[in-house]
Amino acid sequence: MSELVYYDLKRATKMTPSLSVQVARELGRRIVAGSFEPGSLIEDENALAERYQVSRVVIRDAVKILVGKGLLDVRRGIGTKVRPRNEWILLDDDVLAWHITAPPNQEFISQLMDVRLAFEPKAARWAAERADAEALKDIEDAVIRMEQESGSLEKFVVADALFHKAVLRAAHNEFLTAMEGVIYSALLVSVRITNQDPRNNSDSVKFHRDVYEMIAAGDGSGAEQLTEKLLKDAIRRLKDAFGDSFRE
């Protein structure tokens, strides 16, 4: 699954990125993928300029972008060092997107699912209590897209992501809405890891329909419980793919 799907879901700008942004993305992908170990020095300015065939100014600006995301630390007389993962801004859209094509990081994925399990069931409860007609239609439209999609796996996953996005927005809490990137990253990474077409998992599709019906009926408790069940089913499939080493 391409990280471009993530940017499409976030409705990121379609403008061609500057050279410095392009270089920052290439370096960022390599850091997230583990090509550079935390604490290690990356290539110097001249070597990077030669590698990417750009000016040193472009490299400098690219490094500044990654410093702002917590991935790099620049020290005069020492060089540019990769910072520990616990100092990265993990909720940054680019950092979340770069994990989609990086080698699977079990701890990162487990923590993503922890976060989803912590706030999405409550969001479903609040959606049942607060959703207006427009919000309910958005949730139902996403369920229908999931049920009817029989061609593109990518389109199905997008419909799945739009369902969860609609539920978050129906809860009318700006902090929850700001967390939607976590859902996109978790869904896109999970599909690649389980190597399973979720359309073949009829239980998963039914879970989404049932959650919608609970929300539409104003049953907050039911919506919360079903959302928790849906997420635990996703965690089970990840555990099946990873084996016993995956932390639930």
N, C-alpha and C positions, 0 to 999 in steps of 0.2 A: 504494500500500500504506500503510495507516494505521500511525502510530506506536503505536497501541493494541495492535497485534499484538505489538510488542516487549515492552510491559509484561505482556501475557498470558504470553509465553514466560518472562519473568523471574518470573512469579507475583507480581507487585507487588500491594500491597494494593488491595482494591476499594472501600475507604472513600472517600467524597466528600472531595476535597482541600480544605484551608482556603483562604480567600480569598488569603492571601499566597502559597500554593503555586500557585494558579491564575494569579495575576499573574506570578509568577516564570516559569511555563511560557510565558506569552504573550511576555514580554520575551525569554526564552531562545530561543524559536523565531525571533524577529525578529533577534537577534544572530547566531545560527547561519546564518540565511538571508542574512545580509549587509546587512540593512536599516540596520544601524549599522556603519560602518567601524571597524576597530581603531584606537584612539587618539582616536576621536570621543567627544563628550559626549552622553549620552542626556538626555531631557527631565528637568526638575527635579521634585522631589517633588510640588509643587502641580499641575503640568501632568499628571503621571502619575495622581495621585489623581482629577483631573477626567476624564481619558481613560477610566479603568477604573471610575469611580464608586465608589471606596472611600476609606477614610481614609488619612491620611498615615502612620499607624502600620502599616497593611497594606503600603503601598509600601515603607516602611523595612525591614520584615521580608522582603519579596520581594527587595529589593536584597541583603540579607544572604545569602539563599540563593544568589544568583548570584555573590556575592563568594566564597562557599565553594567554588563550582565553578570558580573562576578566570576567570570571564567578565567581571567588573566590578571596578573599583578606585575606592574613594571617597576623595576628597581634600578636606579642609576648605578652604573658600575657592575651590576650583576646580570641584568638581562630581563627578559619577559618570561615569567614563570606561570605554569598552570596552577590555579588555586584548587584546594580540596573541594570535593563535591558539596560538602556541607556549607560552603560559602557561595555556591552558585545561586542565582535567582531562578529557582526551578519553575516558578509560575510565569516566567517570561515566555511569551508566545514562541519565539524562536527556539529557545532551549527545549520547550515541550515538543515542538515540531521536529527538531533534530534527533530526538530519541526514537522517532518513528522508523527511521531507516538505519539506525545504529544497531549493533549486535544487542540482543535482548539482555537487559539488566534486571535480574529477578528482584533485587531489593527495590529498585525504582518502581517497577510495576506493582509490587506488593504494596508499596506506600501509596501509589496512585489509587489502588483499590481501597485501601484503608480510608483515604480521604473521601472517596465516593460513598463508601458505606456510612461514613459519619454524617454527611450532610444531605445526600439525595433522598433518603426516606423521609426526613423532616420536610424537605422541599415539596415532596408529593403531598404530605399532610397539609401543608400551608396552601398548596395549589387547590386542593379540594375545598378549603375554607375561603379562598380569596379569588379564585379564577372568575373572570368575566366571560361573556359569550365569545369574544374574539380569541381569548387565550385558549378556551376549550376547543375552538375550531382548529387552531394551530396544532394542538396535541392530536386531535382526531385525524387531521390531514396527514400527519406524520405516520400514524398507525396504519392508515389506509395505504400509504406509499410502501410501507414495509410489507404489508400483506399482499400487495399486487406486484411487487418487483420480482420478476423471474429471470431477468437478463443479467444485468451488471451487478456484480458483488459490490463494487464501489458505490453504486447508487443506493443499494440496500443499506450499507453502512452509513452513508450520508443521511438517509431517512431515519435510521436509528439515532444518530447524533442529534438530528433536528427534533426528535421526540423528547429527548432528555433536555435539550435547550428550551423547548416550549414549556416543559414542566417547571424548570427553574424560573423562567420568566413569569409563569402564572402565579408563582409564589409571591411576586411583587416585593422582592428583597434585592436591592442593588448589589449587596455583597455576594449573594448566591449567583447572580447573573455574571459577575466578574470571574467566577470559578469555572465557567463553561469550558475553557481551554483544557482543564484537567480531564473532562469527560472525552473530548475529542482525541486527546493524546492516548488515553487509556483504551478507547475503542479501536483506534487505528493500530496501536501496538498489539492489542490482544488478538485481533483477527489474523495478523501476520504470524503470531506465535502458535496459536492453536491450529492454524492451517485448516480451518473448518469453515465452510460456507454456512453462516448463521441462518440462512433461509432453510437449511435442512434441519434446523433445531426448532421444531414446531412449538415446543414448550416456551422457548424464548419469545417467539412472536405472540403467542397467547398471553404471556405475562404482560407484554406491553398493552395489548388490548384490554386486559383485566384492570391494569393500573388506570388506564384512561377512563374506563367505566366507573371505577371507584371515585375518581376525581370528579367526573361529571355528575355523579350522584351526591357529591358533597360528603362522602364518607372518608374523613381524614385518617381515621385509624386503619381502615382497610387499605387505603392507598399507601400508607407508610409501611404496613406489614408486607404488602405485595412487592413494593419496590425493594425492600430488604431481601426478599426471597429471590427476586430477579438478579440482584447484584451477587448474592451468594452462589447462584447458579453460574454466573460468569466466572467467579473465583474458582469454583469447582472445575470448570473446563480448563482454566489456566493451570491448576494443580495437576490435572490429568496430563497436560502437555509437558510440564516441567518435571513432574515426578515429586517424590517426597521432599525434595530440597526446597520446594516453593513454600514460603511462609504464608499461612492463612491469616 
